[in-house]
Amino acid sequence: MNEMGKVVARQNSNHGEKAINFGMYVKAVAYQKIYAQAFIEPARYQIFSEHIIQKSEENKIKETDLLPLVVNNPFVPLGREKLFIKGLYAGLIGDFVTSTHILIPQIENSVRYLLSNRGAITSGIDNKNNGIQQEDNLNATLFSSKYPQITSIFDEDTLFDLQGLLIEKSGIPSIYRGKSYSSTHDKPKELRADFSRIIVAKEGIFPT
């Protein structure tokens, strides 16, 4: 049940693979939240306080200072660097509405970009909608059943984290779930948690 009282997921009553995965995603989200609250958010605020609030305009951290994180990064397509920087910087200064709404579409695009580089076709013709070519979203691209190439991009643990973070209903509150994202994430506390959980998963998508 979400914050609006709507039932958005049910645990499978049997003890098969789906039930096991459901429990794994729930525990993974709980761990991500604890880790984010204990380490990521305090570190973010410390950087924000010491290097932005307490600094003069010419000495404070700026968006361009984050450039080394995204330039020549295999996860960031050429031409998308500024968008990633804007999203990361917005999160750094506590503007979580902007950060999550910028970063989620960029992550989605980057996954398609990496799959395309491995020969996958990440779009299809929608015959029900006048033959318009539609790009697949994360509900498809993060799963090896549709795109086996994804296992050559992310290791098993990172892929599991991204699925739980962005897609799986058992990983509530998943940051992205197709069409529902913008209508369910408008609370500062939820958005702060979302941004922090993205950073928790960063080791798999922003290698250092």
Secondary structure, DSSP 4 states (H G I P E B T S, - for coil): --TTS-------SS-SHHHHHHHHHHHHHHHHHHHIIIIIHHHHHHHHIIIIITS-TTTS--GGGGHHHHTT-TTS-TT-HHHHHHHHHHHHTT-HHHHHHHHHHHHHHHHHHHHHHTT---EEEEGGGTTEEEE--HHHHT-TTT-GGGGGTS-HHHHHHHHHHHT-GGGSS-S--GGGHHHH---HHHHHHHHHHHHHTHHHHS--
